[in-house]
Amino acid sequence: MKNEVLQFGKKLREVRLKKGKSQDDVAKVLGVHRSYISGLERGKRNPSLLTVHKVAKKLLKKSFF
């Protein structure tokens, strides 16, 4: 399970940087705290199913930002 959490965090960071956005920008769009995004990206936090859904729906859309 830890490997999947790390992969999720790496992908989240990759998408965020590709779009030129800060952790704070992403946190505001997802409705979470910036430190939660940091923890996800580092693999220190386990994303809930709701968070995974929000990321997929909002960050991976081409119209995001």
ABEGO torsion letter per residue (X at the ends): XAAAAAAAAAAAAAAAAAAGBBAAAAAAAAGBBAAAAAAAAAGABBBBAAAAAAAAAAAABAABX
